[in-house]
Amino acid sequence: MQKQLEANQKRLAEEQKKLAQQQKELEEARAQAEEAQQEARNRLDALQSKMISVKKSARGIILSMSD
């Protein structure tokens, strides 16, 4: 009975270690995804400011695109 308990505790410790590693990898992947998303937003904003003009008037929103 004692040996089984020790084996279960060892297995639990290994699973906890795996879980901690997976959580670390997930956090890194999330950080990379957020960084890529922010970069894409910044590039889109730069592109819009160069190619698309947005004006708001009483009639609504006017989008003008340059050639």
NUMIDO-914350 format. One record per residue: residue in one letter; z negated, x, y negated of N, C-alpha, C, CB in turn. Coordinates in steps of 0.1 Angstrom, whole numbers, plus 5000, padded with zeros to 4 digits. Glycine has a CB too. Layout:
// NUMIDO-914350
AZXYZXYZXYZXY...
This chain:
// NUMIDO-914350
M500050085012500050005000500050094987498849915000Q499250194987499150284976500550354974498050394978K501150394984502450464983503550374977502950524997Q503450244981504450144976504150124961504250014984L502950124957502550104943503050224935501050084941E502850344940503350464933504850464932502850594940A505550424943506950424943507450324932507550384957N506850204931507250104922506950154907506449974924Q505850224905505550274892506650384888504150334892K506950464898507950564895509350504892508150664907R509750394899510950324897510950254883511250224908L509750204879509650134867509750244855508250074866A509150354857509350464847510750504845508450584850E511450514856512950554855513750444848513450574870E513450314851514150204845513850204830513750074852Q512650234826512250234812512950344805510750244810K513150454812513850574806515350534804513650694815K515950474814517350424813517450324801517750364826L516550234800516650134790516550194776515450034792A515650294774515450364762516750434758514350464762Q517450494768518650564765519750474761519050644778Q519850354768520850254765520650194751520850144776Q519350174747519050124734519450224723517550094733K519250354726519650454717521150454715519150594721E521950444726523350444726523850324718523950444740L523250204720523650084714523450104698522849964719E522350154694522050174680523050274674520650234678E523450374681524550464676525850394675524650584685A526150314685527450234684527450134673527650164698R526350074671526249974659526450054646524849904660A525750164645525850244632527350284630524950364633Q528050324640529450364639530250244635529950434652A530050134641530750014638530549964624530449904648E529349974619529049934605529750034596527549934603E529750164599530350254591531950234590530050404596A532550204601533950184602534250054594534450174616Q533449954596533649824588533549844573532649724593Q532649924569532449944555533650024549531150024552E534150124557535250204553536550114552535550314563A536650024561537849934561537749844549537849844574R536549794545536349714534536749784521534949654533N536249914520536549994509538050014507535850124510R538750044518540150064517540949934513540750114531L540449824518541049694515540849674500540549584523D539649694495539349674481540249764472537949704478A540449884476541349984469542749934469541250124474L543249884480544549834482544749714473544849804497Q543849624473543949504466543949534451542749404469S543149624446543149654432544449724428542049744429K545149784437546449854433547649754435546649974442M547649664444548749584447548649434443549149594462I547349394443547149244440546249234428546549184453S546749144419545949114408545348974409546749134394V544148954407543548824409543048774395542348824419K543448664391543048604378542548464380544148604368K541348434375540748304376540948234362539248314379S541548114363541748034351541247894353543248034346A541447814343540947674344541747604355541147604330R543047644357543847574367543547624381545347614364G542847734383542547784396542647934396543447724406I542947984408543048134410544548164411542248174423I544948274404546348314404546348454410546948324389L547148474421547248604427548648654423547148584443S548748774418549948844415550048964423550048874400M551248984429551449104437552549194431551949064452S552249314430553249414425554249454435552549534418D555449494431556449534441556249674445557749524435
